[in-house]
Amino acid sequence: MFRSFVRATGWFPAARFNQILTITLLSGAVLDAIRNIFGLLLPALIPSWRFFKAVQPSPRIEWRFPDQNLNKDAQWQPFRPRPSHLSWATILRRLFWNPDWNDALYMDTCAERLTAHPTDQLQQEILARLFSDLPPKSHATALQFRLKFIDRADGLLQDHVTFISDIHPIPGNTT
């Protein structure tokens, strides 16, 4: 009678130990899987900076509208200037979705390559983005850009202009 009670209810110390052991092993496998996932995910979220040999100057792209007299003193304006302040919500959103920053990194890469080995293709890439970001209703007919690198030397920021493009006509704004 005792054996039938044990088998019917499943109450037996060895059987309970077996269930606990199975759950523990299962949770151990789950914990190992979670550890493996975090082991793969953390280097993507917190990258290592060891692949940089040195800190290089930071490229900036500036543009201007030369007037009809080709005035060389026209004001240079920064292309997509970085914001001076970001809210916590914006920082958190940009952690997961930030296509503008990806495009800015691509433009920095184009600027660095254009300085090292100038090609028409790189100039056209930069010009295409400059043309797409022009202020609306601008009456200018031409555009010029330059590449400026910012470097820190002896604790001071120094600007070095490394490339000045030719004057390019703006498509659709010929008068």
ZAFIKE-272779 format. One record per atom (N, C-alpha, C): x, y, z; residue in one letter. Coordinates in steps of 0.2 Angstrom, whole numbers, plus 5000, padded with zeros to 4 digits. Example, Ala and Ser with C-alpha at 12.3 -4.5 7.8 and 13.67 -1.06 7.14 Angstrom:
2
506649725039A;506249785039A;506649845039A;506449895035S;506849955036S;506450005039S;
% end
This chain:
175
500449945000M;500050005000M;500450065000M;501050065004F;501450125004F;501750134997F;501950084993R;502250094987R;501750114982R;501150094982S;500650124977S;500550194979S;500550224985F;500550294987F;501150334984F;501650304985V;502250344982V;502250344975V;502050294971R;502050294964R;501550344961R;500950344965A;500350384962A;500550454963A;500850474969T;500950544970T;501550574968T;502050524967G;502750554965G;503150574970G;502850564977W;503250594982W;503750544984W;504350554983F;504850504985F;505550544984F;505950544989P;506550584990P;507050584983P;507150524981A;507550514975A;507250544969A;506550534968A;506250564962A;506250634963A;506150664968R;506150744969R;506850764968R;507350724970F;508050744969F;508250744961F;507950694958N;508050694951N;507750754947N;507150774949Q;506850834946Q;507250894948Q;507450904954I;507850964955I;508550964951I;508850904951L;509450894947L;509350914940L;508750894937T;508650904930T;508550984929T;508151014933I;508051084933I;508651124934I;509151104938T;509751134939T;510151124933T;510251064930L;510651054924L;510351104918L;509651104918L;509351144913L;509551214914L;509451234920S;509551304921S;510351324920S;510751274922G;511451284920G;511651294913G;511251254909A;511351264902A;511051324899A;510551344902V;510251414900V;510751464903V;510951464909L;511451514911L;512051514907L;512351454904D;512851454900D;512751484893D;512151474891A;511951504885A;511851584885A;511651604891I;511551674892I;512251704893I;512751674896R;513451694897R;513751704890R;513651654886N;513951654879N;513651714875N;512951724876I;512651784872I;512951844874I;513051854881F;513351914883F;514051924882F;514451864881G;515151864879G;515151894872G;514651874868L;514751904861L;514451974860L;513951994864L;513652054864L;514052114867L;514352104872L;514752154876L;515252184872L;515652144868P;516152184864P;515852224859P;515252214857A;514952254852A;514652314855A;514452314861L;514152374865L;514752414868L;515252384870I;515852414873I;516452394869I;516652434864P;517152414860P;517852424863P;518352384861S;519052394863S;519352444858S;519752494861W;520052544857W;520752524856W;520952464857R;521652434856R;521852434848R;521352434844F;521552434837F;521752494834F;521752554838F;521952614836F;522752624838F;523152634833K;523852644834K;524052704837K;523652764835A;523752824838A;523052864837A;522952924840V;522452964839V;522653014833V;522253004828Q;522353054822Q;521953114823Q;522153164819P;521753224818P;521053214816P;520553254818S;519853244817S;519653284811S;519353254805P;519253284799P;518553324800P;518553384797R;517953424797R;517853444789R;517253444787I;517053474781I;516653534781I;516953584778E;516653654778E;516453674771E;515953714770W;515753734763W;515553804763W;515553834757R;515353904756R;515053914749R;514653964749F;514453994742F;514854044740F;515254034735P;515654094732P;515154134728P;515254204729D;514754244725D;514954254718D;514554294714Q;514754304707Q;515454324706Q;515654364710N;516354394709N;516954344711N;516654284713L;517154234716L;517554264722L;517154294726N;517454324732N;517754264737N;518354264738K;518754214742K;518654224749K;518254284751D;518154294758D;517554274761D;517154234757A;516454204759A;516554164765A;516054164770Q;516154124776Q;516054054775Q;516554014778W;516453944778W;516053924783W;515553874782Q;515053844786Q;515253774787Q;515153754794P;515253684795P;514753634792P;514853584789F;514453534786F;514153484792F;513553484793R;513253444798R;513553454805R;513553514808P;513953524814P;513653484820P;514153454824R;513953414830R;513553454835R;513053434838P;512653464843P;513053484849P;512953534852S;513353554858S;513053514865S;512453494864H;512153464870H;511653414868H;511653354871L;511153304869L;510753284876L;510153274875S;509753244881S;509853174882S;509653154888W;509753074890W;509353034885W;508753054884A;508353014879A;508653014872A;508953064870T;509253064863T;509853024863T;510253024869I;510852984869I;510652904869I;510152894873L;509852824873L;509552794866L;509252844863R;508952824856R;509552814852R;510052854852R;510552854847R;511052794848R;510952764854L;511352704856L;511052644852L;510452644850F;510152594846F;509952614839F;509852674837W;509652694831W;509952764829W;510452764825N;510852824823N;511052824816N;510652834811P;510952834804P;511252894802P;511152954806D;511453014804D;512253004806D;512352974812W;513052964814W;513452914809W;513052864807N;513452824802N;513652854796N;513152904794D;513352944788D;513952994789D;513953024795A;514453064797A;515153024797A;515152964800L;515752924800L;515952914793L;515452894788Y;515652884781Y;515952944778Y;515653004780M;515953064777M;516653084780M;516753064786D;517453074789D;517953024785D;517752964784T;518152924780T;518252944773T;517752974770C;517853004763C;518353064763C;518353104769A;518753164769A;519553134770A;519553084775E;520253064776E;520553034769E;520152994766R;520452964759R;520553014754R;520153064754L;520253124749L;520853154750L;521053164757T;521653204759T;522253154757T;522253094758A;522753044757A;522853034749A;522253024746H;522353004738H;521753034735H;521753094733P;521153134730P;520953094723P;520253084723T;519953054717T;519353094716T;519053084710D;518453124708D;517853084711D;517953024712Q;517352984715Q;517253014723Q;517753014726L;517753044733L;517453114733L;517653154729Q;517353224728Q;516653224727Q;516453174722Q;515753174720Q;515353144726Q;515553104730E;515253074736E;515053134741E;515553174742I;515553234747I;515053284744I;515153294737L;514753344734L;513953324734L;513853264733A;513153234733A;512853254740A;513153244745R;512853254752R;512853324753R;513253364751L;513253434752L;512653464748L;512553444742F;511953464738F;511353444741F;511253384744S;510653364747S;510553404753S;511053434757D;510953464763D;510953544762D;510853564756L;510853634755L;510253674758L;510353734761P;509753764764P;509253774758P;508553764760P;508053774755P;508053854752P;507853854746K;507753924743K;508453964743K;508953924742S;509653964742S;509653984734S;509954044733H;509954074727H;510654064724H;511054034727A;511754024725A;511853974719A;512253994715T;512353954709T;512953904709T;513453914714A;514053874715A;514153854722A;514553804723L;514753784730L;515453764730L;515753774735Q;516453754736Q;516553724743Q;516953674744F;517053644750F;517853634752F;517953624758R;518653614760R;518653564766R;519253534767L;519353484772L;519853514777L;519553514783K;519953544789K;520053494794K;520653484796F;520853434801F;521053464808F;520753444813I;520853474820I;521253424824I;521853454826D;522253414830D;522453454836D;522653414841R;522853434848R;523553434848R;523853494849A;524653494850A;524753534856A;525153514861D;525253544867D;524653574871D;524153534871G;523553554874G;523053604870G;523353624865L;522953674861L;522653644854L;522053664852L;521753634846L;522053684840L;522253644835Q;522553674829Q;522153654823Q;521953704818D;521653684812D;522153684807D;522053634802H;522553624796H;522053614790H;522053654786V;521653644780V;522053604775V;521753544773T;522153504769T;521953494762T;521353524760F;521053514754F;520553574753F;520553604747I;520053654745I;519853634738I;519153624737S;518953594731S;518853654726S;518753634720D;518653684715D;517953714716D;517753764712I;517053784713I;516553744708I;516053714711H;515653674708H;514953704707H;514653704701P;513953724700P;513453684703P;512953714706I;512453684710I;511953654705I;511753594704P;511253574699P;510553604700P;510253624695G;509653654696G;509553734698G;510153764700N;510153834702N;510553874697N;510553864691T;510853904686T;510453964684T;510654024685T;510354084683T;510754124679T;
% end
